C-alpha cells in the first residue's frame, strides 16, 4: 500500500516504484473534504495516475470538519486518525500490512524541530521503518524517501516531465507544520547563514545511537518485578538519565503517550519517599509508589 495525496512527494514515490519494477501496489488516497472541488480534482488525479501505472486505487472521502466538531481534536490529530483508520481499512481489504509513505528529509527536519519545541526527549524524528497500530491493526510503515531533499524530488520529476498537484493550503500559515516550513526554518537558515536541515537530521541520527545505548541500559537494569511493576530498590542507585529511561520505557509499554522531560522528572521523584507518592499522567492515569513498587493505575 502507498499513501498518495497527489502532491509532489507521494506522486514521485509512486512513479519511482513503477520505475523500479514494483507490481503489487495499491494506491490509497483519502479525501479529507477540506478543499471542495480542489480535493475532488486531487482524487481524480490520483485515480488517473494509478490507472495509467496499472495499480489498483482505493479512495475514500471523510468529513474532517464534522469529525473535529464531534471529537474536539485538532486538525492535525483528526486528520492523522482519519488516515490511520483508512489505511487500516485498506490493509484489511487487501490483506496487506505494509504501507509506504513519502515523507522526505525536509519533512523530517520539521518533525525534529516541532518535537523539540514540544519538549521531546532529545532529537526525535520519524523512523524509516516503524510498526504502528492503526485502528487496531498492526501496520509496518516504511518511509523510503526520508533521506531525500524536496528539491531533489522536484528535479527528479521535472527530468521525467511528470506532473503533480499543488495544495494551495500549504502556503497558508494557519497550522504548525506550515509555519515551521514557511517561516521558522527559513528564518533559522538565515540566522545560521546555512541550511539547517542536514544539521537537524544529523543530530537526530546521533541521538538515535545514544538511544540504543540507553535501551541496553534499561534492559541491564532489570528494574521490573514478576508482576511487571517497577522496583524502587533496583532503581535507587541508577544514574538519573537511566532512571528516566527506565520509567519512559515502562510507560510507553503501557501505551502512555505525550511523555516529555518535565513529566519524567516528576515521575523520577517517586523514587524519593519524602516526595508525593503519585504523579498524574496523560489520559487520566496515575503513576503511583506503594510498598517499594511503582505502577500505573
Secondary structure as GFF3:
##gff-version 3
##sequence-region A 1 297
A	DSSP	beta_strand	2	3	.	.	.	ID=ss1
A	DSSP	alpha_helix	8	19	.	.	.	ID=ss2
A	DSSP	beta_strand	26	31	.	.	.	ID=ss3
A	DSSP	alpha_helix	37	53	.	.	.	ID=ss4
A	DSSP	beta_strand	56	61	.	.	.	ID=ss5
A	DSSP	alpha_helix	64	71	.	.	.	ID=ss6
A	DSSP	alpha_helix	75	94	.	.	.	ID=ss7
A	DSSP	beta_strand	98	100	.	.	.	ID=ss8
A	DSSP	alpha_helix	105	117	.	.	.	ID=ss9
A	DSSP	beta_strand	129	134	.	.	.	ID=ss10
A	DSSP	beta_strand	137	142	.	.	.	ID=ss11
A	DSSP	alpha_helix	150	159	.	.	.	ID=ss12
A	DSSP	three_ten_helix	168	171	.	.	.	ID=ss13
A	DSSP	alpha_helix	176	179	.	.	.	ID=ss14
A	DSSP	pi_helix	180	184	.	.	.	ID=ss15
A	DSSP	alpha_helix	185	192	.	.	.	ID=ss16
A	DSSP	alpha_helix	197	221	.	.	.	ID=ss17
A	DSSP	beta_strand	230	231	.	.	.	ID=ss18
A	DSSP	alpha_helix	232	235	.	.	.	ID=ss19
A	DSSP	alpha_helix	240	253	.	.	.	ID=ss20
A	DSSP	alpha_helix	261	268	.	.	.	ID=ss21
A	DSSP	three_ten_helix	269	271	.	.	.	ID=ss22
A	DSSP	beta_strand	278	280	.	.	.	ID=ss23
A	DSSP	three_ten_helix	282	284	.	.	.	ID=ss24
A	DSSP	beta_strand	286	290	.	.	.	ID=ss25
A	DSSP	beta_strand	293	296	.	.	.	ID=ss26
###
